[in-house]
Amino acid sequence: MISNYFLDIFKNFIGYTLYAHNLSSFDGLLIIKSLYKLFEVKPLFKDNKIMSFEISKKIMVKDKIKVFKFILRCSLKMLPLKLDKLIKSFGIDIPIKQKQVKLFSLLEVE
């Protein structure tokens, strides 16, 4: 399931930098296995924490090999606030409740 998610991101967000809150800890560890199965991954660590991943794949296009990539970074390391406080600091008035967030269970992670 998580592999399909990253394949979809790869198809639609080549060249983008995407941010994931708390990528540097538990969340990053959950996805790293799936990423390595599908792509070339260059992680950047600081103090034994994941700061970002450069995710790329070589694809043959018109008889030439092209490298496509996107970057995934930890927003918590850049902006060290809880997600609800971070949203409010940007003046966005959208309440987030835990039950509204769809979480992957460990059984869904490949």
C-alpha positions in Angstrom: 0.0 0.0 0.0 2.7 2.5 0.9 4.6 1.6 -2.2 1.6 2.6 -4.4 1.5 5.9 -2.5 5.1 6.7 -3.4 4.7 5.5 -7.0 1.8 8.0 -7.3 3.9 10.8 -5.8 6.7 9.9 -8.2 4.4 10.1 -11.3 2.8 13.5 -10.2 5.5 15.4 -8.3 8.8 15.0 -10.2 11.0 17.9 -9.4 9.1 19.0 -6.3 10.2 19.2 -2.7 7.6 17.7 -0.4 7.4 18.1 3.4 6.3 15.5 5.9 5.9 16.4 9.5 8.0 14.2 11.8 9.8 12.4 8.9 13.0 12.4 11.0 11.7 9.9 13.5 9.2 7.1 13.4 7.5 8.1 10.2 10.7 8.1 8.2 11.7 4.7 9.5 8.3 3.3 8.4 8.7 4.4 4.8 12.4 3.9 4.2 12.0 0.2 3.4 9.4 0.8 0.7 11.4 3.6 -0.8 14.6 1.5 -1.2 12.6 -1.2 -3.0 11.4 1.2 -5.7 13.9 4.0 -6.1 17.4 5.2 -5.6 17.4 6.9 -2.2 19.9 9.3 -0.8 19.1 10.1 2.8 20.5 13.1 4.7 21.0 12.6 8.4 21.8 15.0 11.2 22.3 13.8 14.8 21.1 10.3 13.7 17.8 11.7 12.5 16.5 11.7 9.0 16.4 15.3 7.6 15.5 14.5 4.0 15.5 11.9 1.2 16.4 12.6 -2.4 14.3 10.0 -4.3 15.2 9.2 -7.9 14.7 6.7 -10.6 16.4 6.3 -14.0 13.9 5.9 -16.8 14.5 5.3 -20.5 12.8 8.1 -22.5 13.3 8.2 -26.3 16.4 6.0 -26.2 18.0 8.1 -23.5 18.3 7.5 -19.8 16.8 10.3 -17.8 16.9 10.7 -14.0 13.7 11.8 -12.4 13.6 12.8 -8.8 11.7 14.5 -5.9 12.8 15.4 -2.4 11.1 14.6 0.8 12.0 16.7 3.8 11.1 16.8 7.5 9.1 19.9 8.3 9.4 19.3 12.1 13.1 19.8 12.0 12.7 23.0 10.1 9.7 24.4 12.0 9.8 22.7 15.5 6.1 23.1 16.5 3.3 20.6 16.9 1.3 20.4 13.7 -1.8 22.2 15.1 0.4 25.1 16.4 2.3 25.2 13.1 -1.0 25.6 11.2 -2.1 28.4 13.5 1.3 30.2 13.2 0.6 30.6 9.5 -2.8 32.1 10.3 -4.7 29.1 9.0 -7.9 28.4 10.9 -8.5 24.7 10.2 -8.9 22.5 13.3 -7.3 19.1 13.1 -8.4 16.4 15.3 -6.6 13.1 15.8 -9.6 11.1 14.5 -9.7 13.1 11.3 -6.2 12.0 10.4 -6.0 8.7 8.4 -3.1 6.7 9.7 -1.4 3.6 8.3 -1.4 0.6 10.5 1.9 -1.3 10.8 0.2 -4.2 9.0 -0.3 -2.1 5.9 3.4 -1.1 5.6 5.2 -3.4 3.2 
